[in-house]
Amino acid sequence: MLEIVKIIRRTIEGSLLAMAIIAVAAFLGTSETINILLAERSIPSILFLLMIAIVLADIIAKIITILNTTFPDLVPDVNEADRKKARLIGRLRPGQTMALMSGAYTARVFLFIAIFAALGASYAAAPQAAQENLFGDFTAIEAIEAFIRQGVAGSIGYFLFFLGPDNLKPITGAIMTEDLVSASTDGDVFLAGVRLYGFAFVLAVLRTLFTPVTYLRARLRSRKISDEAAAA
């Protein structure tokens, strides 16, 4: 329950920050794409703007999570919720726990795919002027495929940056049939966001694949917490 509350809190924080960023960009007139979408005031333009806000909010929520993990308390507090979770993991059979964990992780992967699909579809339905200011005209299928490919290829670039651009090109080229060419600064920012979101998507896939490792770590930690509680 506590983890769900944390996820909801971070999502709300990310959403508020995303809306604030979009509002500031609209007020200052720094984003031509946002200005076009707001001036159009049609359902497709509002949906595309909403999808931009959702992706931005999710990215911000993940950054908040990373910051909380990177800068934890020096003496982490093991509260009653942690002890309950440890006891639950200790009681459940390995197969049950693995099924619960893999199910949750798989659902997250499908959520990423659904958001990519909604983003691509909303882009294809957005006003022509907004599309031309970003990457040009795409059908829904073309946009969805392009965004997913760019996201995955971009995440591989983040993982394997030490190889250098020349060595990375054959790897990313096998994923991307054609690079997205931005027509403006807005397009560059949008593409960077797609790649960051692709990075989170690939991490979700890896987390799903490595569920057994995550389970073993959780099992060891729950045993340690249970032993400390018994000793106290």
Buried (B, 14 or more C-beta within 10 A) or exposed (E): EEEEEEEEEBBEBBBEBBEEBBEEBBEEEEBBBBBBBBEBEEEBBBBBBEBBBBBBBBBBBBBBBEEEEEEEEEEEEBEEEBBEBBBEBEEBEEEEBBEBBBEEBBEBBEEBEEBBBBBBBBBBBBBEBBBBBBBEEBEBEEBBBBBBBBBBBBBBBEBEEEEEEEEBEEEBEEBBEEEBEBEBEBBEBBBEBBBBBBBBBBBBBEBBEEBEEBBEEBBEBBEEBBEEBEEE
